[in-house]
Amino acid sequence: MKVRIVPISKILLAELEGWLKFRVGMKKRNFMLQHLHMSFKFLLRGIQRMIESYSLPNRKLTPHMFRHTFCKWMLKATNNDIEKVRRLAGHSNIATTSRYLKDSYSDLADAVEALPKF
């Protein structure tokens, strides 16, 4: 398993702190739930199942979609600084990150609208 240290936003930090406080409360109640074989641990497959449970009938939602969205949004936020995004995404090869540089039609339309008016 590859371990990395990455910065997170203050909003996400607050959400994680809230989750940890909730989890501590759940651990106190967990002794009552143990005989029901319930667990509040976030294991990798459990997170995948949770995300997939939010899928639409005709479109499966996957954890990779969040990664893809993160990379696209970070490219936009950093004015296409591919090296920063590569490091944040944990890609060892910049060619992997460059796949996210493909502009969508709306990105191209926004660029045309941003042209100076003569």
C-alpha positions as CSV (number, residue, x, y, z in Angstrom):
1,M,0.0,0.0,0.0
2,K,1.3,3.4,-1.0
3,V,1.1,5.9,1.9
4,R,1.2,9.7,1.2
5,I,0.7,12.9,3.0
6,V,-1.6,15.3,1.2
7,P,-3.1,18.7,2.2
8,I,-6.9,18.9,2.8
9,S,-9.2,21.9,3.0
10,K,-10.3,23.4,6.3
11,I,-13.9,22.4,5.4
12,L,-12.9,18.7,4.9
13,L,-10.9,18.8,8.1
14,A,-14.0,20.0,10.0
15,E,-16.1,17.3,8.5
16,L,-13.5,14.6,9.4
17,E,-13.3,15.9,13.0
18,G,-17.1,15.7,13.2
19,W,-17.1,12.2,11.9
20,L,-14.4,11.1,14.4
21,K,-16.5,12.6,17.3
22,F,-19.5,10.7,16.0
23,R,-17.5,7.5,15.7
24,V,-16.3,7.8,19.4
25,G,-19.9,8.0,20.4
26,M,-20.7,5.0,18.3
27,K,-17.8,3.0,19.9
28,K,-19.4,3.6,23.3
29,R,-22.7,2.1,21.9
30,N,-20.9,-0.6,19.9
31,F,-20.8,-3.1,22.7
32,M,-24.6,-3.4,22.4
33,L,-24.4,-3.9,18.6
34,Q,-21.6,-6.5,18.6
35,H,-23.9,-9.4,19.0
36,L,-25.7,-8.2,15.8
37,H,-22.3,-8.4,14.0
38,M,-22.5,-4.8,13.0
39,S,-19.3,-2.7,12.5
40,F,-18.8,1.0,12.0
41,K,-15.3,0.6,10.5
42,F,-14.7,2.1,7.1
43,L,-13.0,-0.6,5.1
44,L,-12.1,-0.1,1.5
45,R,-14.8,-2.5,0.2
46,G,-17.3,-0.9,2.5
47,I,-16.6,2.5,1.1
48,Q,-16.9,1.2,-2.4
49,R,-20.3,-0.4,-1.6
50,M,-21.5,2.8,0.1
51,I,-20.6,4.9,-3.0
52,E,-22.1,2.4,-5.4
53,S,-25.3,2.4,-3.4
54,Y,-25.8,6.0,-4.5
55,S,-25.8,5.0,-8.2
56,L,-28.6,5.9,-10.5
57,P,-30.4,3.0,-12.2
58,N,-28.6,3.6,-15.5
59,R,-25.3,5.0,-14.2
60,K,-23.1,3.2,-11.7
61,L,-21.2,5.5,-9.3
62,T,-17.6,4.5,-8.5
63,P,-14.9,5.8,-6.2
64,H,-12.8,6.4,-9.3
65,M,-15.4,8.9,-10.5
66,F,-14.6,11.0,-7.4
67,R,-10.8,10.8,-8.2
68,H,-11.5,11.8,-11.8
69,T,-13.6,14.8,-10.7
70,F,-11.0,15.8,-8.2
71,C,-8.2,15.8,-10.9
72,K,-10.4,17.8,-13.3
73,W,-11.3,20.4,-10.7
74,M,-7.8,20.7,-9.4
75,L,-6.5,21.3,-13.0
76,K,-9.0,24.1,-13.3
77,A,-8.2,25.5,-9.8
78,T,-4.4,25.5,-10.6
79,N,-4.7,26.8,-14.1
80,N,-3.7,23.5,-15.5
81,D,-0.6,23.0,-13.3
82,I,-0.2,19.4,-14.1
83,E,2.7,18.8,-11.8
84,K,0.7,20.0,-8.7
85,V,-2.2,17.8,-9.7
86,R,0.1,14.8,-10.4
87,R,1.5,15.1,-6.9
88,L,-1.9,15.5,-5.2
89,A,-3.3,12.5,-7.1
90,G,-0.3,10.4,-6.2
91,H,0.5,9.6,-9.8
92,S,4.1,8.4,-10.3
93,N,3.9,9.1,-14.0
94,I,2.8,12.5,-15.4
95,A,1.3,10.7,-18.4
96,T,-1.3,9.3,-16.1
97,T,-2.3,12.8,-15.0
98,S,-2.2,14.2,-18.5
99,R,-5.3,12.1,-19.4
100,Y,-7.3,14.6,-17.3
101,L,-6.2,17.5,-19.5
102,K,-8.7,16.7,-22.2
103,D,-11.1,19.6,-22.4
104,S,-14.8,19.0,-22.3
105,Y,-17.0,20.8,-24.7
106,S,-18.1,23.2,-22.0
107,D,-14.4,24.0,-21.2
108,L,-13.9,24.8,-24.8
109,A,-17.1,26.9,-24.9
110,D,-16.0,28.8,-21.8
111,A,-12.6,29.5,-23.4
112,V,-14.3,31.0,-26.5
113,E,-16.5,33.2,-24.4
114,A,-13.5,34.4,-22.5
115,L,-12.0,35.9,-25.7
116,P,-11.7,39.7,-25.6
117,K,-14.6,41.5,-27.3
118,F,-13.6,43.7,-30.2
